[in-house]
């Protein structure tokens, strides 16, 4: 199985990058994992770029196209997803009749240092992915108080770790090619 990881936080050591690593660690042996780390290189989406997209957009679309499933991890910015992540999904969803994201199962996760669980961002991300014609899983995972849930970059909180493992198992069962 080929899985593409998109992380909405552009900081390499962010709680969301650590959550993405925990999700990847829960994938079964033999899974091919690719992480697209160039979100902040993408120009803002414009349909004028659909016919002849910049190289970074072509790279994103190709990475999404190779994937059989997606792991999408987001911080919560002003009760929603960061612009860089939304922009990447916009590019991957176009052109509409040749979208690389169409039909891709997607696991949605979020980490936040606040007592909340980034539920608003997760809900928005699910709605965005559905509109883009991806297939987000019904269940999402939010890690609250991330500064306590992670120790030295590892997700040590057992409740959250179990939730991540269950979500990834569900993604694998949804993303297995027929």
C-alpha positions in Angstrom: 0.0 0.0 0.0 1.2 3.5 -0.8 0.4 6.3 1.6 0.9 10.0 1.2 1.3 12.1 4.3 0.4 15.8 4.3 1.1 17.9 7.4 -0.5 21.4 7.6 2.2 22.7 10.0 5.3 23.7 8.2 7.5 23.4 11.3 9.4 20.1 11.1 9.3 19.6 14.9 5.7 20.6 15.4 3.2 18.5 17.5 1.4 17.8 14.2 4.7 16.5 12.6 5.1 14.3 15.6 1.5 13.1 15.3 2.1 12.3 11.6 5.1 10.2 12.7 3.0 8.3 15.2 0.4 7.6 12.4 3.2 6.4 10.0 4.6 4.2 12.8 1.1 2.5 13.0 1.1 1.6 9.3 1.7 -2.1 8.6 5.2 -3.3 7.6 5.7 -3.1 3.8 3.7 0.2 3.5 5.3 2.7 1.2 5.2 6.1 2.8 5.8 9.4 1.1 5.6 12.8 2.8 5.0 15.9 0.7 6.8 18.7 2.7 6.6 21.5 0.2 3.3 23.0 1.0 4.7 26.5 1.5 6.3 26.3 -2.0 2.9 26.0 -3.6 1.6 29.2 -5.2 -2.0 30.1 -4.3 -4.4 28.1 -6.4 -5.7 29.7 -9.6 -7.4 27.8 -12.3 -5.1 29.6 -14.8 -2.4 27.2 -13.6 -4.4 24.0 -14.3 -3.3 23.6 -17.9 0.4 24.2 -17.2 1.0 24.0 -13.5 4.3 24.9 -11.8 6.6 22.0 -11.2 5.8 21.9 -7.4 2.1 21.6 -8.2 2.9 18.8 -10.7 5.0 17.1 -8.0 2.1 17.3 -5.5 -0.5 16.0 -8.0 1.9 13.1 -8.9 2.4 12.3 -5.2 -1.3 12.3 -4.5 -1.9 10.2 -7.7 0.6 7.5 -6.6 -1.0 7.2 -3.2 -3.7 4.7 -2.4 -4.5 6.5 0.8 -3.8 9.8 2.6 -2.8 10.7 6.1 -3.7 14.4 6.6 -2.6 16.1 9.8 -3.6 19.7 10.7 -3.0 22.2 13.4 -6.0 24.4 14.2 -5.5 28.0 13.1 -8.4 30.3 14.1 -10.8 27.3 14.4 -9.9 26.0 10.9 -7.1 24.5 8.8 -3.9 26.5 7.8 -4.0 28.1 4.4 -1.1 26.1 3.1 -2.9 22.8 3.7 -6.2 24.1 2.1 -4.2 25.3 -0.8 -2.6 21.9 -1.4 -5.9 20.2 -1.4 -7.3 22.8 -3.8 -4.4 22.1 -6.2 -4.8 18.3 -5.8 -8.5 18.5 -6.5 -8.1 20.2 -9.9 -8.7 20.1 -12.7 -12.1 18.7 -11.7 -12.3 16.0 -14.4 -8.7 14.8 -13.7 -8.3 15.2 -10.0 -5.5 13.3 -8.3 -7.3 13.3 -4.9 -10.7 11.9 -6.2 -11.6 8.7 -4.4 -8.6 8.6 -2.1 -9.4 7.3 1.5 -8.0 9.8 4.0 -7.3 9.7 7.7 -7.6 13.1 9.4 -5.7 13.9 12.6 -4.8 17.0 14.5 -2.7 18.0 17.5 -3.0 21.1 19.7 -1.4 22.2 22.9 -4.7 23.6 24.1 -7.2 21.6 26.2 -9.5 21.4 23.1 -8.9 18.7 20.5 -8.8 20.8 17.3 -12.3 19.5 16.6 -13.2 22.5 14.5 -10.1 22.2 12.3 -10.8 18.4 11.9 -14.4 19.0 10.9 -13.4 21.7 8.4 -10.7 19.4 6.9 -13.2 16.5 6.5 -15.6 18.9 4.8 -12.8 20.2 2.5 -11.7 16.7 1.6 -15.2 15.6 0.9 -15.8 18.6 -1.4 -12.5 17.7 -3.2 -14.0 14.2 -3.7 -11.6 12.4 -1.4 -13.0 9.9 1.0 -12.2 11.0 4.6 -12.9 8.4 7.2 -15.8 9.1 9.5 -13.7 8.9 12.6 -10.9 11.5 13.1 -8.3 11.8 15.9 -7.6 15.0 17.9 -4.7 15.1 20.4 -5.3 17.8 23.1 -2.6 19.0 25.4 -0.1 17.8 23.0 2.8 19.2 25.1 1.8 16.5 27.6 0.9 13.7 25.1 4.3 13.7 23.4 7.6 12.9 25.2 10.8 13.4 23.2 8.7 13.3 19.9 6.9 10.1 20.8 3.2 9.9 21.4 3.2 8.4 24.9 -0.4 9.1 26.0 -2.0 5.6 25.7 -5.5 6.9 25.0 -4.3 8.9 22.0 -1.9 6.3 20.8 -4.7 3.7 20.8 -6.9 6.1 18.8 -4.2 6.7 16.2 -3.6 3.0 15.8 -7.3 2.3 15.4 -7.7 5.1 12.8 -4.7 3.9 10.8 -6.0 0.3 10.9 -9.3 1.6 9.5 -7.5 3.6 6.8 -5.6 0.5 5.8 -8.8 -1.5 5.5 -10.4 1.3 3.4 -7.3 1.9 1.2 -6.5 -1.7 0.2 -6.8 -1.9 -3.5 -9.4 -4.2 -4.9 
